[in-house]
């Protein structure tokens, strides 16, 4: 039984999480031989002010501004 934890910046839509869950489940069935109903996935949403990349908070990283702005629209 695969137990998969996915951490995402908050703001992904329900449709995006649904599509991701389907794709990962399909691959777990194909690659791991798991039964579809046994693939468990938990999404943990984190905010951009609690994660850092390269020592810079995502919320303060100018190179991620476009990515973060896209999340604000959801």
C-alpha positions as CSV (number, residue, x, y, z in Angstrom):
1,X,0.0,0.0,0.0
2,X,1.8,3.2,-1.2
3,X,1.3,6.1,1.2
4,X,2.3,9.3,-0.7
5,X,2.6,12.7,0.9
6,X,2.6,15.7,-1.4
7,X,3.7,19.2,-0.2
8,X,2.5,22.0,-2.4
9,X,2.4,25.7,-2.1
10,X,-1.1,26.7,-1.2
11,X,-3.3,27.8,-4.1
12,X,-3.5,24.8,-6.4
13,X,-7.1,24.3,-7.6
14,X,-9.2,21.2,-6.8
15,X,-8.9,20.3,-10.4
16,X,-5.1,20.4,-10.3
17,X,-5.0,18.2,-7.2
18,X,-7.5,15.8,-8.7
19,X,-5.5,15.5,-11.9
20,X,-2.2,15.0,-10.0
21,X,-3.7,12.4,-7.7
22,X,-5.0,10.5,-10.8
23,X,-1.7,10.6,-12.6
24,X,0.3,9.5,-9.5
25,X,-2.2,6.7,-8.7
26,X,-2.1,5.5,-12.3
27,X,1.7,5.3,-12.2
28,X,1.8,3.6,-8.8
29,X,-0.5,0.9,-10.2
30,X,1.6,0.5,-13.3
31,X,5.1,0.7,-11.8
32,X,4.6,-0.6,-8.3
33,X,1.8,-3.1,-9.0
34,X,-0.3,-1.5,-6.4
35,X,-4.1,-1.9,-6.4
36,X,-5.7,1.5,-7.3
37,X,-7.8,1.5,-4.1
38,X,-4.7,1.0,-2.0
39,X,-2.8,4.1,-3.2
40,X,-3.2,6.7,-0.4
41,X,-2.2,10.3,-1.0
42,X,-2.3,13.2,1.4
43,X,-1.8,16.8,0.2
44,X,-0.2,19.3,2.6
45,X,-0.5,22.9,1.6
46,X,2.2,25.2,2.7
47,X,2.3,28.9,2.4
48,X,5.2,30.7,0.6
49,X,6.4,32.3,3.9
50,X,7.2,28.9,5.5
51,X,9.4,27.5,2.8
52,X,12.7,28.7,1.5
53,X,14.7,27.9,-1.6
54,X,18.4,28.6,-1.6
55,X,18.1,30.5,1.7
56,X,15.4,32.8,0.5
57,X,11.8,32.6,1.6
58,X,9.6,31.8,-1.4
59,X,7.4,34.7,-0.5
60,X,10.4,37.1,-0.9
61,X,12.0,35.5,-3.9
62,X,11.6,37.8,-6.9
63,X,12.2,34.9,-9.3
64,X,9.1,33.2,-8.0
65,X,6.8,36.2,-8.2
66,X,5.0,35.0,-11.4
67,X,4.5,31.5,-9.9
68,X,3.1,32.9,-6.6
69,X,0.9,35.4,-8.5
70,X,-0.7,32.5,-10.4
71,X,-1.6,30.8,-7.1
72,X,-3.3,34.0,-5.9
73,X,-5.8,33.7,-8.7
74,X,-7.2,30.4,-7.5
